[in-house]
Amino acid sequence: MPSAYSQAEYLASLPRQVEIPPTTPEHYITGLYALNLAAPEGTSGDWHDVFHWQDGAEQPRQVTLAGMGDIDTTPIYGDLGIYEGRDRLVAQGLDIPASMQRVYIANHSRAILDLLYRSLHRWGRVLNLTGATTDWLDTREQGERLLEQATLLEPAFHLAAQDELRRWIADEARTLRAVYGR
């Protein structure tokens, strides 16, 4: 039975890899893309790996880059949690141009902090980060360290967003106690 699609139509329908632009330690891959890579610390991160790195038949979109738009935490955190991860992308089966010798990526903690910053910057509240300290990190200590780092975001926001940040930190601290005890 002949196929209903031509070979060109079939190939056009296959998922394509998202575009990975040039990066620097200040303009690095972050957010859900970074959470879906194996981080050097061995934290579990998210589990959608291949789905975040593929795109549909439409024009491939770019990964989330920090240092521009509404994610710019370098003035707050410097290079904390930024690593060179070209080999990790290649190991995941992604095509990286030979000319791109280095690819800078946020570790899972920095990616969560960047998502937190973006949410507060864009909407003035924390969205889609409930349970981040236990869903994407693996130990009480990692979660507590993240919450300590999150407090450094406070001066970057107006009072209502600061209140929202403090509420999120308190909720996450309660979650850590519920999961790990005391």
Rosetta constraint file for C-alpha pairs under 8 A:
AtomPair CA 5 CA 9 HARMONIC 5.79 0.50
AtomPair CA 5 CA 10 HARMONIC 6.02 0.50
AtomPair CA 6 CA 10 HARMONIC 6.19 0.50
AtomPair CA 7 CA 11 HARMONIC 6.11 0.50
AtomPair CA 8 CA 12 HARMONIC 6.05 0.50
AtomPair CA 9 CA 13 HARMONIC 6.27 0.50
AtomPair CA 10 CA 14 HARMONIC 6.70 0.50
AtomPair CA 12 CA 57 HARMONIC 6.00 0.50
AtomPair CA 13 CA 56 HARMONIC 7.11 0.50
AtomPair CA 13 CA 57 HARMONIC 5.13 0.50
AtomPair CA 14 CA 56 HARMONIC 6.83 0.50
AtomPair CA 14 CA 57 HARMONIC 6.43 0.50
AtomPair CA 15 CA 54 HARMONIC 5.67 0.50
AtomPair CA 15 CA 55 HARMONIC 5.16 0.50
AtomPair CA 15 CA 56 HARMONIC 4.57 0.50
AtomPair CA 15 CA 57 HARMONIC 6.06 0.50
AtomPair CA 16 CA 54 HARMONIC 5.17 0.50
AtomPair CA 16 CA 55 HARMONIC 4.90 0.50
AtomPair CA 16 CA 56 HARMONIC 6.06 0.50
AtomPair CA 16 CA 57 HARMONIC 6.92 0.50
AtomPair CA 16 CA 60 HARMONIC 6.58 0.50
AtomPair CA 17 CA 53 HARMONIC 5.64 0.50
AtomPair CA 17 CA 54 HARMONIC 4.22 0.50
AtomPair CA 17 CA 55 HARMONIC 5.68 0.50
AtomPair CA 17 CA 60 HARMONIC 6.76 0.50
AtomPair CA 17 CA 94 HARMONIC 7.26 0.50
AtomPair CA 17 CA 95 HARMONIC 7.93 0.50
AtomPair CA 18 CA 53 HARMONIC 5.58 0.50
AtomPair CA 18 CA 54 HARMONIC 5.48 0.50
AtomPair CA 18 CA 55 HARMONIC 5.72 0.50
AtomPair CA 18 CA 60 HARMONIC 5.01 0.50
AtomPair CA 18 CA 61 HARMONIC 5.31 0.50
AtomPair CA 18 CA 62 HARMONIC 5.61 0.50
AtomPair CA 18 CA 63 HARMONIC 6.53 0.50
AtomPair CA 19 CA 60 HARMONIC 6.09 0.50
AtomPair CA 19 CA 61 HARMONIC 5.90 0.50
AtomPair CA 19 CA 62 HARMONIC 4.60 0.50
AtomPair CA 19 CA 63 HARMONIC 6.48 0.50
AtomPair CA 20 CA 62 HARMONIC 6.04 0.50
AtomPair CA 20 CA 63 HARMONIC 6.09 0.50
AtomPair CA 20 CA 96 HARMONIC 7.43 0.50
AtomPair CA 21 CA 62 HARMONIC 7.00 0.50
AtomPair CA 21 CA 63 HARMONIC 7.66 0.50
AtomPair CA 22 CA 100 HARMONIC 6.77 0.50
AtomPair CA 22 CA 103 HARMONIC 7.05 0.50
AtomPair CA 23 CA 27 HARMONIC 5.32 0.50
AtomPair CA 23 CA 28 HARMONIC 5.18 0.50
AtomPair CA 23 CA 29 HARMONIC 7.33 0.50
AtomPair CA 23 CA 65 HARMONIC 7.97 0.50
AtomPair CA 23 CA 102 HARMONIC 7.50 0.50
AtomPair CA 23 CA 103 HARMONIC 5.62 0.50
AtomPair CA 23 CA 104 HARMONIC 5.71 0.50
AtomPair CA 24 CA 28 HARMONIC 5.78 0.50
AtomPair CA 24 CA 103 HARMONIC 7.21 0.50
AtomPair CA 24 CA 104 HARMONIC 5.89 0.50
AtomPair CA 25 CA 79 HARMONIC 6.65 0.50
AtomPair CA 25 CA 82 HARMONIC 6.68 0.50
AtomPair CA 25 CA 83 HARMONIC 7.90 0.50
AtomPair CA 25 CA 104 HARMONIC 5.87 0.50
AtomPair CA 26 CA 66 HARMONIC 7.06 0.50
AtomPair CA 26 CA 67 HARMONIC 5.64 0.50
AtomPair CA 26 CA 74 HARMONIC 6.45 0.50
AtomPair CA 26 CA 79 HARMONIC 7.48 0.50
AtomPair CA 27 CA 65 HARMONIC 5.81 0.50
AtomPair CA 27 CA 66 HARMONIC 5.02 0.50
AtomPair CA 27 CA 67 HARMONIC 4.81 0.50
AtomPair CA 27 CA 68 HARMONIC 7.27 0.50
AtomPair CA 27 CA 104 HARMONIC 7.67 0.50
AtomPair CA 28 CA 65 HARMONIC 5.24 0.50
AtomPair CA 28 CA 66 HARMONIC 5.42 0.50
AtomPair CA 28 CA 67 HARMONIC 7.35 0.50
AtomPair CA 28 CA 82 HARMONIC 7.61 0.50
AtomPair CA 28 CA 103 HARMONIC 7.47 0.50
AtomPair CA 28 CA 104 HARMONIC 4.91 0.50
AtomPair CA 28 CA 105 HARMONIC 5.11 0.50
AtomPair CA 28 CA 106 HARMONIC 6.66 0.50
AtomPair CA 29 CA 33 HARMONIC 6.87 0.50
AtomPair CA 29 CA 34 HARMONIC 6.06 0.50
AtomPair CA 29 CA 63 HARMONIC 6.64 0.50
AtomPair CA 29 CA 64 HARMONIC 5.73 0.50
AtomPair CA 29 CA 65 HARMONIC 4.70 0.50
AtomPair CA 29 CA 66 HARMONIC 6.45 0.50
AtomPair CA 29 CA 104 HARMONIC 6.34 0.50
AtomPair CA 29 CA 105 HARMONIC 4.58 0.50
AtomPair CA 29 CA 106 HARMONIC 6.12 0.50
AtomPair CA 30 CA 34 HARMONIC 4.72 0.50
AtomPair CA 30 CA 35 HARMONIC 7.47 0.50
AtomPair CA 30 CA 63 HARMONIC 7.97 0.50
AtomPair CA 30 CA 64 HARMONIC 5.70 0.50
AtomPair CA 30 CA 65 HARMONIC 5.81 0.50
AtomPair CA 30 CA 66 HARMONIC 6.21 0.50
AtomPair CA 30 CA 105 HARMONIC 6.20 0.50
AtomPair CA 30 CA 106 HARMONIC 5.22 0.50
AtomPair CA 30 CA 107 HARMONIC 7.99 0.50
AtomPair CA 30 CA 110 HARMONIC 7.73 0.50
AtomPair CA 30 CA 111 HARMONIC 5.06 0.50
AtomPair CA 30 CA 114 HARMONIC 7.07 0.50
AtomPair CA 31 CA 35 HARMONIC 6.31 0.50
AtomPair CA 31 CA 64 HARMONIC 6.33 0.50
AtomPair CA 31 CA 106 HARMONIC 7.98 0.50
AtomPair CA 31 CA 111 HARMONIC 4.83 0.50
AtomPair CA 31 CA 112 HARMONIC 6.69 0.50
AtomPair CA 31 CA 114 HARMONIC 6.56 0.50
AtomPair CA 31 CA 115 HARMONIC 5.71 0.50
AtomPair CA 32 CA 36 HARMONIC 6.12 0.50
AtomPair CA 32 CA 46 HARMONIC 7.55 0.50
AtomPair CA 32 CA 52 HARMONIC 7.46 0.50
AtomPair CA 32 CA 64 HARMONIC 7.93 0.50
AtomPair CA 32 CA 111 HARMONIC 7.38 0.50
AtomPair CA 33 CA 37 HARMONIC 6.99 0.50
AtomPair CA 33 CA 49 HARMONIC 7.88 0.50
AtomPair CA 33 CA 52 HARMONIC 6.21 0.50
AtomPair CA 33 CA 53 HARMONIC 7.19 0.50
AtomPair CA 33 CA 63 HARMONIC 6.62 0.50
AtomPair CA 33 CA 64 HARMONIC 6.88 0.50
AtomPair CA 34 CA 105 HARMONIC 6.31 0.50
AtomPair CA 34 CA 106 HARMONIC 5.87 0.50
AtomPair CA 34 CA 107 HARMONIC 6.59 0.50
AtomPair CA 34 CA 108 HARMONIC 6.62 0.50
AtomPair CA 34 CA 111 HARMONIC 6.25 0.50
AtomPair CA 35 CA 39 HARMONIC 7.96 0.50
AtomPair CA 35 CA 45 HARMONIC 4.85 0.50
AtomPair CA 35 CA 46 HARMONIC 5.32 0.50
AtomPair CA 35 CA 107 HARMONIC 7.35 0.50
AtomPair CA 35 CA 108 HARMONIC 5.35 0.50
AtomPair CA 35 CA 111 HARMONIC 6.54 0.50
AtomPair CA 35 CA 112 HARMONIC 8.00 0.50
AtomPair CA 35 CA 136 HARMONIC 7.58 0.50
AtomPair CA 36 CA 45 HARMONIC 6.16 0.50
AtomPair CA 36 CA 46 HARMONIC 5.14 0.50
AtomPair CA 36 CA 47 HARMONIC 6.09 0.50
AtomPair CA 36 CA 48 HARMONIC 6.24 0.50
AtomPair CA 36 CA 49 HARMONIC 4.60 0.50
AtomPair CA 36 CA 52 HARMONIC 7.32 0.50
AtomPair CA 37 CA 45 HARMONIC 7.43 0.50
AtomPair CA 37 CA 49 HARMONIC 6.57 0.50
AtomPair CA 37 CA 88 HARMONIC 7.27 0.50
AtomPair CA 37 CA 89 HARMONIC 7.56 0.50
AtomPair CA 37 CA 92 HARMONIC 7.95 0.50
AtomPair CA 38 CA 42 HARMONIC 6.58 0.50
AtomPair CA 38 CA 43 HARMONIC 7.38 0.50
AtomPair CA 38 CA 44 HARMONIC 7.23 0.50
AtomPair CA 38 CA 45 HARMONIC 7.47 0.50
AtomPair CA 38 CA 88 HARMONIC 7.11 0.50
AtomPair CA 39 CA 43 HARMONIC 6.24 0.50
AtomPair CA 39 CA 44 HARMONIC 7.90 0.50
AtomPair CA 39 CA 45 HARMONIC 7.88 0.50
AtomPair CA 39 CA 107 HARMONIC 5.49 0.50
AtomPair CA 39 CA 108 HARMONIC 6.56 0.50
AtomPair CA 40 CA 107 HARMONIC 7.27 0.50
AtomPair CA 41 CA 107 HARMONIC 7.82 0.50
AtomPair CA 43 CA 108 HARMONIC 6.97 0.50
AtomPair CA 43 CA 136 HARMONIC 7.06 0.50
AtomPair CA 43 CA 137 HARMONIC 5.49 0.50
AtomPair CA 43 CA 138 HARMONIC 5.87 0.50
AtomPair CA 44 CA 136 HARMONIC 5.77 0.50
AtomPair CA 44 CA 137 HARMONIC 6.12 0.50
AtomPair CA 44 CA 138 HARMONIC 6.58 0.50
AtomPair CA 45 CA 108 HARMONIC 6.00 0.50
AtomPair CA 45 CA 135 HARMONIC 7.27 0.50
AtomPair CA 45 CA 136 HARMONIC 4.07 0.50
AtomPair CA 45 CA 137 HARMONIC 6.23 0.50
AtomPair CA 46 CA 135 HARMONIC 7.65 0.50
AtomPair CA 46 CA 136 HARMONIC 5.90 0.50
AtomPair CA 48 CA 52 HARMONIC 6.40 0.50
AtomPair CA 49 CA 53 HARMONIC 6.74 0.50
AtomPair CA 50 CA 54 HARMONIC 6.31 0.50
AtomPair CA 51 CA 55 HARMONIC 7.71 0.50
AtomPair CA 53 CA 94 HARMONIC 7.91 0.50
AtomPair CA 55 CA 59 HARMONIC 7.99 0.50
AtomPair CA 55 CA 60 HARMONIC 5.66 0.50
AtomPair CA 55 CA 61 HARMONIC 7.10 0.50
AtomPair CA 56 CA 60 HARMONIC 7.27 0.50
AtomPair CA 65 CA 71 HARMONIC 7.76 0.50
AtomPair CA 66 CA 71 HARMONIC 5.06 0.50
AtomPair CA 66 CA 72 HARMONIC 5.71 0.50
AtomPair CA 66 CA 73 HARMONIC 7.60 0.50
AtomPair CA 66 CA 114 HARMONIC 7.60 0.50
AtomPair CA 67 CA 71 HARMONIC 5.81 0.50
AtomPair CA 67 CA 72 HARMONIC 4.26 0.50
AtomPair CA 67 CA 73 HARMONIC 6.96 0.50
AtomPair CA 67 CA 74 HARMONIC 6.87 0.50
AtomPair CA 68 CA 72 HARMONIC 5.90 0.50
AtomPair CA 70 CA 117 HARMONIC 7.97 0.50
AtomPair CA 70 CA 118 HARMONIC 5.52 0.50
AtomPair CA 70 CA 121 HARMONIC 6.52 0.50
AtomPair CA 70 CA 122 HARMONIC 6.82 0.50
AtomPair CA 71 CA 114 HARMONIC 6.13 0.50
AtomPair CA 71 CA 115 HARMONIC 7.68 0.50
AtomPair CA 71 CA 117 HARMONIC 6.57 0.50
AtomPair CA 71 CA 118 HARMONIC 5.31 0.50
AtomPair CA 72 CA 114 HARMONIC 7.68 0.50
AtomPair CA 73 CA 77 HARMONIC 6.02 0.50
AtomPair CA 73 CA 78 HARMONIC 7.45 0.50
AtomPair CA 73 CA 114 HARMONIC 6.64 0.50
AtomPair CA 73 CA 117 HARMONIC 7.42 0.50
AtomPair CA 74 CA 78 HARMONIC 4.46 0.50
AtomPair CA 74 CA 79 HARMONIC 6.71 0.50
AtomPair CA 76 CA 152 HARMONIC 7.07 0.50
AtomPair CA 76 CA 153 HARMONIC 7.19 0.50
AtomPair CA 80 CA 110 HARMONIC 7.20 0.50
AtomPair CA 81 CA 106 HARMONIC 5.68 0.50
AtomPair CA 81 CA 107 HARMONIC 5.17 0.50
AtomPair CA 81 CA 108 HARMONIC 7.92 0.50
AtomPair CA 81 CA 109 HARMONIC 7.04 0.50
AtomPair CA 81 CA 110 HARMONIC 5.46 0.50
AtomPair CA 82 CA 104 HARMONIC 6.51 0.50
AtomPair CA 82 CA 105 HARMONIC 5.58 0.50
AtomPair CA 82 CA 106 HARMONIC 4.59 0.50
AtomPair CA 82 CA 107 HARMONIC 6.10 0.50
AtomPair CA 82 CA 110 HARMONIC 7.43 0.50
AtomPair CA 83 CA 104 HARMONIC 5.57 0.50
AtomPair CA 83 CA 105 HARMONIC 5.49 0.50
AtomPair CA 83 CA 106 HARMONIC 6.42 0.50
AtomPair CA 83 CA 107 HARMONIC 7.04 0.50
AtomPair CA 84 CA 102 HARMONIC 6.21 0.50
AtomPair CA 84 CA 103 HARMONIC 5.52 0.50
AtomPair CA 84 CA 104 HARMONIC 4.55 0.50
AtomPair CA 84 CA 105 HARMONIC 6.25 0.50
AtomPair CA 85 CA 89 HARMONIC 6.59 0.50
AtomPair CA 85 CA 102 HARMONIC 7.21 0.50
AtomPair CA 85 CA 103 HARMONIC 5.53 0.50
AtomPair CA 85 CA 104 HARMONIC 5.88 0.50
AtomPair CA 85 CA 105 HARMONIC 6.11 0.50
AtomPair CA 86 CA 90 HARMONIC 6.37 0.50
AtomPair CA 86 CA 96 HARMONIC 7.69 0.50
AtomPair CA 86 CA 101 HARMONIC 7.37 0.50
AtomPair CA 86 CA 102 HARMONIC 5.72 0.50
AtomPair CA 86 CA 103 HARMONIC 4.88 0.50
AtomPair CA 86 CA 104 HARMONIC 7.45 0.50
AtomPair CA 87 CA 91 HARMONIC 5.99 0.50
AtomPair CA 88 CA 92 HARMONIC 6.23 0.50
AtomPair CA 89 CA 93 HARMONIC 6.68 0.50
AtomPair CA 89 CA 94 HARMONIC 5.55 0.50
AtomPair CA 89 CA 95 HARMONIC 7.81 0.50
AtomPair CA 89 CA 96 HARMONIC 7.63 0.50
AtomPair CA 90 CA 94 HARMONIC 5.07 0.50
AtomPair CA 90 CA 95 HARMONIC 6.42 0.50
AtomPair CA 90 CA 96 HARMONIC 6.85 0.50
AtomPair CA 96 CA 100 HARMONIC 6.74 0.50
AtomPair CA 106 CA 110 HARMONIC 5.44 0.50
AtomPair CA 106 CA 111 HARMONIC 5.42 0.50
AtomPair CA 107 CA 111 HARMONIC 6.06 0.50
AtomPair CA 108 CA 112 HARMONIC 6.21 0.50
AtomPair CA 108 CA 136 HARMONIC 7.12 0.50
AtomPair CA 108 CA 137 HARMONIC 7.34 0.50
AtomPair CA 109 CA 113 HARMONIC 6.30 0.50
AtomPair CA 109 CA 137 HARMONIC 7.50 0.50
AtomPair CA 109 CA 142 HARMONIC 7.99 0.50
AtomPair CA 109 CA 146 HARMONIC 6.19 0.50
AtomPair CA 110 CA 114 HARMONIC 6.05 0.50
AtomPair CA 111 CA 115 HARMONIC 6.18 0.50
AtomPair CA 112 CA 116 HARMONIC 6.09 0.50
AtomPair CA 112 CA 129 HARMONIC 7.95 0.50
AtomPair CA 112 CA 132 HARMONIC 7.27 0.50
AtomPair CA 113 CA 117 HARMONIC 6.12 0.50
AtomPair CA 113 CA 146 HARMONIC 7.58 0.50
AtomPair CA 113 CA 149 HARMONIC 7.84 0.50
AtomPair CA 113 CA 150 HARMONIC 6.46 0.50
AtomPair CA 114 CA 118 HARMONIC 6.12 0.50
AtomPair CA 115 CA 119 HARMONIC 6.07 0.50
AtomPair CA 115 CA 129 HARMONIC 8.00 0.50
AtomPair CA 116 CA 120 HARMONIC 6.24 0.50
AtomPair CA 116 CA 126 HARMONIC 6.43 0.50
AtomPair CA 116 CA 129 HARMONIC 7.34 0.50
AtomPair CA 117 CA 121 HARMONIC 5.89 0.50
AtomPair CA 117 CA 153 HARMONIC 7.20 0.50
AtomPair CA 118 CA 122 HARMONIC 5.78 0.50
AtomPair CA 119 CA 123 HARMONIC 5.65 0.50
AtomPair CA 119 CA 124 HARMONIC 6.67 0.50
AtomPair CA 119 CA 125 HARMONIC 6.13 0.50
AtomPair CA 119 CA 126 HARMONIC 5.38 0.50
AtomPair CA 119 CA 127 HARMONIC 6.15 0.50
AtomPair CA 120 CA 124 HARMONIC 4.19 0.50
AtomPair CA 120 CA 125 HARMONIC 4.86 0.50
AtomPair CA 120 CA 126 HARMONIC 5.82 0.50
AtomPair CA 120 CA 157 HARMONIC 7.62 0.50
AtomPair CA 120 CA 161 HARMONIC 6.05 0.50
AtomPair CA 120 CA 164 HARMONIC 8.00 0.50
AtomPair CA 120 CA 165 HARMONIC 7.63 0.50
AtomPair CA 121 CA 157 HARMONIC 7.31 0.50
AtomPair CA 124 CA 160 HARMONIC 7.15 0.50
AtomPair CA 124 CA 161 HARMONIC 4.91 0.50
AtomPair CA 124 CA 164 HARMONIC 7.50 0.50
AtomPair CA 125 CA 161 HARMONIC 6.03 0.50
AtomPair CA 125 CA 164 HARMONIC 5.68 0.50
AtomPair CA 125 CA 165 HARMONIC 7.41 0.50
AtomPair CA 126 CA 164 HARMONIC 6.86 0.50
AtomPair CA 126 CA 165 HARMONIC 7.16 0.50
AtomPair CA 126 CA 168 HARMONIC 7.09 0.50
AtomPair CA 130 CA 168 HARMONIC 7.77 0.50
AtomPair CA 130 CA 172 HARMONIC 7.26 0.50
AtomPair CA 131 CA 135 HARMONIC 5.71 0.50
AtomPair CA 131 CA 172 HARMONIC 6.35 0.50
AtomPair CA 131 CA 175 HARMONIC 6.87 0.50
AtomPair CA 132 CA 136 HARMONIC 5.51 0.50
AtomPair CA 132 CA 137 HARMONIC 7.20 0.50
AtomPair CA 132 CA 172 HARMONIC 7.68 0.50
AtomPair CA 133 CA 137 HARMONIC 5.45 0.50
AtomPair CA 133 CA 138 HARMONIC 7.93 0.50
AtomPair CA 133 CA 142 HARMONIC 7.62 0.50
AtomPair CA 133 CA 143 HARMONIC 4.74 0.50
AtomPair CA 133 CA 146 HARMONIC 7.41 0.50
AtomPair CA 133 CA 172 HARMONIC 6.56 0.50
AtomPair CA 133 CA 176 HARMONIC 7.16 0.50
AtomPair CA 134 CA 138 HARMONIC 6.35 0.50
AtomPair CA 134 CA 139 HARMONIC 7.49 0.50
AtomPair CA 134 CA 140 HARMONIC 7.94 0.50
AtomPair CA 134 CA 143 HARMONIC 6.91 0.50
AtomPair CA 134 CA 175 HARMONIC 7.54 0.50
AtomPair CA 134 CA 176 HARMONIC 6.74 0.50
AtomPair CA 134 CA 179 HARMONIC 7.69 0.50
AtomPair CA 137 CA 142 HARMONIC 6.34 0.50
AtomPair CA 137 CA 143 HARMONIC 6.46 0.50
AtomPair CA 138 CA 142 HARMONIC 6.83 0.50
AtomPair CA 138 CA 143 HARMONIC 7.76 0.50
AtomPair CA 139 CA 143 HARMONIC 6.41 0.50
AtomPair CA 140 CA 144 HARMONIC 6.08 0.50
AtomPair CA 140 CA 176 HARMONIC 6.27 0.50
AtomPair CA 140 CA 180 HARMONIC 6.43 0.50
AtomPair CA 141 CA 145 HARMONIC 6.04 0.50
AtomPair CA 142 CA 146 HARMONIC 6.20 0.50
AtomPair CA 143 CA 147 HARMONIC 6.31 0.50
AtomPair CA 143 CA 176 HARMONIC 7.10 0.50
AtomPair CA 144 CA 148 HARMONIC 6.25 0.50
AtomPair CA 144 CA 173 HARMONIC 7.41 0.50
AtomPair CA 144 CA 176 HARMONIC 7.97 0.50
AtomPair CA 145 CA 149 HARMONIC 6.27 0.50
AtomPair CA 146 CA 150 HARMONIC 6.08 0.50
AtomPair CA 147 CA 151 HARMONIC 6.51 0.50
AtomPair CA 147 CA 169 HARMONIC 6.07 0.50
AtomPair CA 147 CA 172 HARMONIC 7.84 0.50
AtomPair CA 147 CA 173 HARMONIC 7.68 0.50
AtomPair CA 148 CA 152 HARMONIC 7.40 0.50
AtomPair CA 149 CA 153 HARMONIC 7.65 0.50
AtomPair CA 150 CA 154 HARMONIC 7.73 0.50
AtomPair CA 150 CA 169 HARMONIC 7.52 0.50
AtomPair CA 151 CA 165 HARMONIC 7.88 0.50
AtomPair CA 151 CA 166 HARMONIC 7.68 0.50
AtomPair CA 151 CA 169 HARMONIC 7.93 0.50
AtomPair CA 153 CA 157 HARMONIC 7.39 0.50
AtomPair CA 154 CA 162 HARMONIC 5.38 0.50
AtomPair CA 154 CA 165 HARMONIC 7.15 0.50
AtomPair CA 155 CA 162 HARMONIC 7.69 0.50
AtomPair CA 157 CA 161 HARMONIC 5.73 0.50
AtomPair CA 157 CA 162 HARMONIC 5.86 0.50
AtomPair CA 158 CA 162 HARMONIC 6.15 0.50
AtomPair CA 159 CA 163 HARMONIC 6.17 0.50
AtomPair CA 160 CA 164 HARMONIC 6.32 0.50
AtomPair CA 161 CA 165 HARMONIC 6.09 0.50
AtomPair CA 162 CA 166 HARMONIC 6.20 0.50
AtomPair CA 163 CA 167 HARMONIC 6.13 0.50
AtomPair CA 164 CA 168 HARMONIC 6.18 0.50
AtomPair CA 165 CA 169 HARMONIC 6.19 0.50
AtomPair CA 166 CA 170 HARMONIC 6.15 0.50
AtomPair CA 167 CA 171 HARMONIC 6.13 0.50
AtomPair CA 168 CA 172 HARMONIC 6.06 0.50
AtomPair CA 169 CA 173 HARMONIC 6.09 0.50
AtomPair CA 170 CA 174 HARMONIC 6.29 0.50
AtomPair CA 171 CA 175 HARMONIC 6.27 0.50
AtomPair CA 172 CA 176 HARMONIC 6.17 0.50
AtomPair CA 173 CA 177 HARMONIC 6.32 0.50
AtomPair CA 174 CA 178 HARMONIC 6.14 0.50
AtomPair CA 175 CA 179 HARMONIC 6.13 0.50
AtomPair CA 176 CA 180 HARMONIC 5.82 0.50
AtomPair CA 176 CA 181 HARMONIC 7.44 0.50
AtomPair CA 177 CA 181 HARMONIC 4.68 0.50
AtomPair CA 177 CA 182 HARMONIC 5.22 0.50
AtomPair CA 178 CA 182 HARMONIC 7.49 0.50
